[in-house]
Amino acid sequence: MSSPGFRPANEAAIFAVGDIHGCLDRLVRLVERLPFNPDKDTLVFLGDYINRGPDSRGVLDFLLDLEKRCAHTIFLLGNHERALLRYARTGSPDELVLLRAMGVDATLSSYGDKTPRALLDLAFMPASHRDFIEKLRPYWQDRDFLFVHAGLSPDKRVEECSLDELTEVREIFLSHIGPARPVVVFGHTPFETPLVMPDKIGIDTGAASGNMLTAVMLPARRFFHV
């Protein structure tokens, strides 16, 4: 992590990171680029750490290590983790079909070519990874910004939204103009470049599809990509 340098040393910042999807190399390079003070600043990860990319296990190992090194880390629940938890708890065949369409086989491969049966109770994961997935937050908010994986349903407060809404909403959130404070910072819906509007900032830029992994520094709204 590089020196803050271009901002006052006593000014704390928030860094939000978009959907990672098993792209460990991009994640490592992005975090190395952030002008992040591990004692003062806050790192917020918006969910979707697993599936599609080649190294979901490595991503979780890296994030757990980062949590030890940085005083303020926030990890949010994404729809991919939510789907994994639903199947792990229910064993529903429909949920397994959904998970496989979401690229869970790449996640299993990163843990050593486990069979889909190992998804039940998250048996394929070490205990530290199971604990990480099970404790992910639905959202996090400070004075000026609200961080959530997918967005909100219009005209609802965040605490009134279901987990399905917070992790899966798209069109009704994207097309709605909300209040300018707090600004909603979200992932889930991929854009070629970050979406910046008065009421929302979208930073899923499709890392697992060969595009960028993105972070934003707040309140400066400075973007970083790898």
Phi, psi and omega in degrees: 000129186276170181291145177302315168061288191275005178226159181304139185297334182266006182265114179282148180231164173245133175244121177253138183241133182282190187299125186265316176050053173074009182269076185298314183302316179295318180299313180300314181294323180294312181298323177296333181277341187288132176282069195253128175265108187292346179270333188243325188277163179246134174254125178242123177255130193271009177100177185060064178274337191247173173074154175074300182284174191279344190218065177298320179299316179297324177299312181294321176301315181296316182294321178295322176293319179298321179299325179289328185271342186241137187290329187228101177232138180234128179240119183261159180277129173257169180294333178290318176292323179297318178295321178298315179295321179298315180291319181301328184268336186246332185066021183294127177302324179296320178294325178293319176301316179297315181299319181292326175292335180273000175090028182291339178298327176294324177295312179302318180299324181292341176261008175106040175056044176289155177277159179304334178302330181291348177293333180298130181060018181055036185296339182282348185261148168294161186302323181295326179286320176300316180297320178300310182297318185287341183256008180299141183274149176286331178194169173212143185221138167244197187297317189251347186225143175242126184251129183206156183294306189250323183143197182233157169281138182305143174065020173242142169286155186300324181288347177270349184277145175283165176298325177301316180295313184294332184255349188228346185299146176223274195300316183293332175283314184294327183273352183266135175266115183256185178294152183281353178214126357284148173286133180272122177253123191217166174240225170074305180267115185282139175235154177296320173228162183303144174272124180233115178228166181302330185250355184204152176226118179255126186235021167276111180244030167069045182302320183287348178260011178095001176269204188273156161259133190236145169229154176233137175263129183236147010274003186291342184057045175262131187255147177230140184222150167222000000 
